[in-house]
Amino acid sequence: MSTTEVSPVRGAAASGTGPAPARRTPRTFEQANRRLKWTMLAPALVFVGLMIIFPLVYTINLSLTDAFGAVNAGKAHIGLRNFTDALGDTRRFWPAAQRTVIFTAGAVILETVLGLALAMLMRKPFRGMRWVRTVLIIPLLTTPVAIGILWLLILDPTNGIANHLLAGIGLPRQEFLGSVSQSLPTLMLIDVWQWTPMMTLLLLAGLTTLPEEPEEAARVDGANGWQRFRHVVLPMLGPTLATALVLRAVDALKTFDILYATKGAGGGSDFEVETLNVYAYGLTFDYQEYGLAAAVLVLFTLFIIGVVVLLRRRGGRKTA
């Protein structure tokens, strides 16, 4: 008579008296970490939704209506009529757009050139460098409205110190902000005075991270200072330069406070410094044309996005 042996494990499983098989944990470490990440991000996402997405959606919706007069007044959807009216306005919209481009391009180009030159000069440590950096950031610590008032006093055609200095060296007096033709270039120079330090600090931070070996090799090969800068330093600085250009260009496109503080509503008596920001502000608070103002802001936002994409593509091609 033969007996069949049963393994203890199988026998225990068959009888149901042994230990239960190990169960998989419902939440692994990766799942918990992923949930924690989204939990930590939730407040920021809610803030973005409330402070950015909601106003943007509301502005787009408002641009499709004939909102006018009181804020609580009834409004009807009129489709894209506000956009066609804005794009067909050759008296205010397109000149404002042109001034926005001129102001931004002129200011950013000058700030980039001067900022890069100052960054190259401050690249190597020297005595008094801390004091120079402290003085350099003073314009960044002052509010644009205060800067506008300060330069109004300095550039006053009658009593301003600028014309006294010009007269002292034999140059004719200038109208500066009191002139229709000189107002926009003057404000560009004021913007350059305020924001060149930011470009300097950004580019100086990029320069300090560059390796020294390629430039030393170029020096050994007989390259002069300009050749080392043109063919070695500038290509390596490309990503930092592209980022600084994008940041400063977007900020310059949105300039409003210094223009309004110096020239008032409408950008002057002849709209000489009226940019798209100033134009949209006037439509909203002076004429209460909320629908048209919203359409102008939507077009302005699309224009800014286009500038950012263009700058990033050009920057990517140069650094590739």
Residue, then its C-alpha position, 0 to 999 in steps of 0.5 A: m500500500s503506497t502513500t502519497e506525500v503532500s507538501p506542507v505548503r500545498g497541504a496548508a493551502a488546501s486545508g485553509t489553515g496556513p498563512a494567507p499569501a502576501r498581498r500587494t500594497p495598494r500604494t507604493f512609494e512612487q504613487a505616494n510621492r506622486r500624490l504628494k507632489w500634486t498636493m504641494l502644487a495644488p495651491a500654486l495651481v489654484f492661484v494661477g487659475l484664479m489670478i491668470i486663467f480666469p482674468l484671461v478668459y473673462t477678458i476674451n469673453l468681454s472682447l466679444t461684447d459691446a460692453f460700454g458705460a457702466v460696468n453693470a450695464g447690459k451687454a450683447h455678444i457681437g462676435l469679432r466686431n471689436f477686433t475688426d474695429a481695432l485693426g481698422d483704426t489707423r488713427r490710434f491703434w496702429p500708431a500706438a502699435q508702432r510706438t510700442v515696437i519702436f520703444t521696445a526695440g530701441a530700449v532693449i537694444l541699447e540696454t543689451v549693448l550697454g549691459l553686455a559692455l558693463a558686464m565685460l568690464m566687471r567680469k574680473p574683480f577689481r578694487g571697489m567692485r562692491w560699491v560699483r554693484t551697489v550703485l548699479i542697482i539703485p535704479l532698480l530699487t526705485t519705483p517707475v512712477a518716482i523715476g518719472i517724476l524725478w526725470l520730469l524735474i531734471l528735464d524741465p525745459t525751463n528750470g531743469i538741471a539738464n538744460h542748465l548743464l547743456a547751456g554751460i557747455g554751449l549747447p542749445r536748450q532742449e524741450f525733452l518731454g515737452s516736445v512731441s518729437q523728443s518725448l519718445p526718444t527721451l523716455m527710451l533713454i530713461d528706460v535705458w537708465q533704469w533697466t540697463p543694470m538688470m541686463t548687466l547683472l543677468l549677463l554678468a551672472g552668465l559670464t561668471t559661469l563660463p569656462e576659462e579654458p576655451e578663451e585661454a586656448a584662443r589667447v594661446d593661438g594668438a586671438n586678440g580681445w575682440q576675436r576672443f569675445r566674438h568667436v568664443v565668449l559670445p557663442m558660449l553666452g548665447p543661452t543667457l543672452a537669449t533669456a535676458l533678451v526675452l525677459r527684458a523685451v516682454d517687460a519693455l512691451k508692457t511699460f505703462d507707469i513711466l509713460y503715464a507718469t510723465k505724459g499723462a492720459g493719452g500719452g501726451s497732447d498729440f498721443e506722441v508716446e501712446t503705446l498699446n498699454v496706454y491706449a487700452y487704459g484710455l479706452t477703459f477708464d477715459y472712454q469706458e469702451y470695455g469691449l473694445a479695450a478688451a479686444v485691444l488687450v487680447l491683440f496685445t497679448l497675442f503680439i507679446i506671445g509672437v515676440v517671445v516665440l520669435l526671440r526664442r527661435r532666433g536665440g535657439r538658432k544662434t546657440a545651436 
